[in-house]
Amino acid sequence: MRYAFIHTYKPVLDDAPFRSFDSMEQYRQWCEENLPDWLGYGRV
């Protein structure tokens, strides 16, 4: 268990301690515009 978890840096997500949005739609829009596709936060 000691070496079972490997921290992977996630660009943009790990750069700020927190983010807040007024609506889920704003959050989804921000994800589409700022996060790389390989993180899996885009819409299907």
N, CA and C atoms as a LAMMPS dump frame, in Angstrom:
ITEM: TIMESTEP
0
ITEM: NUMBER OF ATOMS
132
ITEM: BOX BOUNDS ff ff ff
-5.0000000000000000e+02 5.0000000000000000e+02
-5.0000000000000000e+02 5.0000000000000000e+02
-5.0000000000000000e+02 5.0000000000000000e+02
ITEM: ATOMS id mol type element x y z
1 1 1 N 0.818 -1.2 0
2 1 2 C 0 0 0
3 1 3 C 0.857 1.258 0
4 2 1 N 2.067 1.159 0.445
5 2 2 C 2.923 2.334 0.554
6 2 3 C 3.124 3.027 -0.788
7 3 1 N 3.294 2.253 -1.845
8 3 2 C 3.554 2.834 -3.167
9 3 3 C 2.377 2.662 -4.127
10 4 1 N 1.224 2.37 -3.613
11 4 2 C 0.069 2.088 -4.455
12 4 3 C -0.543 3.343 -5.084
13 5 1 N -0.38 4.491 -4.477
14 5 2 C -1.007 5.708 -4.984
15 5 3 C 0.054 6.648 -5.523
16 6 1 N -0.069 6.991 -6.781
17 6 2 C 0.885 7.878 -7.438
18 6 3 C 0.166 9.178 -7.764
19 7 1 N 0.688 10.291 -7.266
20 7 2 C 0.085 11.59 -7.561
21 7 3 C 0.433 11.997 -8.986
22 8 1 N -0.569 12.287 -9.775
23 8 2 C -0.379 12.757 -11.136
24 8 3 C -0.816 14.209 -11.193
25 9 1 N 0.083 15.07 -11.644
26 9 2 C -0.255 16.483 -11.79
27 9 3 C -1.32 16.632 -12.868
28 10 1 N -2.393 17.348 -12.541
29 10 2 C -3.466 17.608 -13.48
30 10 3 C -3.417 19.098 -13.822
31 11 1 N -3.034 19.422 -15.071
32 11 2 C -2.923 20.829 -15.436
33 11 3 C -4.228 21.577 -15.206
34 12 1 N -4.141 22.782 -14.78
35 12 2 C -5.238 23.705 -14.488
36 12 3 C -5.96 23.317 -13.195
37 13 1 N -6.356 22.068 -13.026
38 13 2 C -7.082 21.651 -11.82
39 13 3 C -6.232 21.802 -10.563
40 14 1 N -4.948 21.467 -10.644
41 14 2 C -4.074 21.527 -9.479
42 14 3 C -3.441 22.903 -9.265
43 15 1 N -3.722 23.855 -10.147
44 15 2 C -3.07 25.161 -10.063
45 15 3 C -3.711 26.112 -9.059
46 16 1 N -4.934 25.87 -8.662
47 16 2 C -5.624 26.74 -7.706
48 16 3 C -6.174 25.897 -6.566
49 17 1 N -6.193 26.436 -5.339
50 17 2 C -6.702 25.645 -4.213
51 17 3 C -8.194 25.325 -4.327
52 18 1 N -8.974 26.21 -4.935
53 18 2 C -10.402 25.941 -5.136
54 18 3 C -10.95 26.88 -6.194
55 19 1 N -12.101 26.544 -6.732
56 19 2 C -12.836 27.391 -7.671
57 19 3 C -14.309 27.3 -7.305
58 20 1 N -15.042 28.367 -7.536
59 20 2 C -16.478 28.318 -7.287
60 20 3 C -17.214 28.898 -8.497
61 21 1 N -18.392 28.364 -8.742
62 21 2 C -19.206 28.768 -9.88
63 21 3 C -20.627 29.01 -9.395
64 22 1 N -21.322 29.903 -10.075
65 22 2 C -22.701 30.219 -9.703
66 22 3 C -23.691 29.163 -10.182
67 23 1 N -23.324 28.426 -11.218
68 23 2 C -24.233 27.403 -11.723
69 23 3 C -23.425 26.241 -12.3
70 24 1 N -24.083 25.129 -12.47
71 24 2 C -23.446 23.96 -13.069
72 24 3 C -23.091 24.235 -14.524
73 25 1 N -23.901 25.026 -15.188
74 25 2 C -23.622 25.376 -16.584
75 25 3 C -22.315 26.168 -16.697
76 26 1 N -22.075 27.094 -15.78
77 26 2 C -20.806 27.838 -15.788
78 26 3 C -19.627 26.906 -15.548
79 27 1 N -19.793 25.953 -14.655
80 27 2 C -18.748 24.972 -14.382
81 27 3 C -18.444 24.142 -15.632
82 28 1 N -19.481 23.655 -16.294
83 28 2 C -19.295 22.843 -17.497
84 28 3 C -18.632 23.638 -18.606
85 29 1 N -19.028 24.884 -18.757
86 29 2 C -18.421 25.746 -19.778
87 29 3 C -16.946 25.977 -19.476
88 30 1 N -16.632 26.22 -18.214
89 30 2 C -15.239 26.423 -17.815
90 30 3 C -14.408 25.171 -18.09
91 31 1 N -14.951 24.008 -17.781
92 31 2 C -14.245 22.749 -18.034
93 31 3 C -13.942 22.573 -19.519
94 32 1 N -14.922 22.841 -20.37
95 32 2 C -14.732 22.686 -21.806
96 32 3 C -13.667 23.638 -22.344
97 33 1 N -13.605 24.84 -21.8
98 33 2 C -12.679 25.846 -22.304
99 33 3 C -11.264 25.705 -21.741
100 34 1 N -11.114 25.143 -20.546
101 34 2 C -9.824 25.181 -19.872
102 34 3 C -9.13 23.845 -19.642
103 35 1 N -9.866 22.76 -19.632
104 35 2 C -9.261 21.476 -19.288
105 35 3 C -8.956 20.642 -20.529
106 36 1 N -7.835 19.921 -20.526
107 36 2 C -7.536 19.042 -21.665
108 36 3 C -8.522 17.871 -21.727
109 37 1 N -8.763 17.382 -22.92
110 37 2 C -9.744 16.309 -23.132
111 37 3 C -9.406 15.037 -22.363
112 38 1 N -8.133 14.735 -22.212
113 38 2 C -7.733 13.464 -21.587
114 38 3 C -8.1 13.384 -20.104
115 39 1 N -8.483 14.509 -19.483
116 39 2 C -8.914 14.449 -18.1
117 39 3 C -10.346 13.934 -17.97
118 40 1 N -11.132 13.995 -19.037
119 40 2 C -12.468 13.419 -19.023
120 40 3 C -13.557 14.326 -18.474
121 41 1 N -13.347 15.625 -18.446
122 41 2 C -14.369 16.535 -17.93
123 41 3 C -15.221 17.163 -19.033
124 42 1 N -15.048 16.743 -20.273
125 42 2 C -15.827 17.292 -21.365
126 42 3 C -17.188 16.635 -21.468
127 43 1 N -18.054 17.232 -22.249
128 43 2 C -19.379 16.644 -22.474
129 43 3 C -19.291 15.568 -23.522
130 44 1 N -20.18 14.618 -23.408
131 44 2 C -20.2 13.493 -24.351
132 44 3 C -21.11 13.823 -25.511
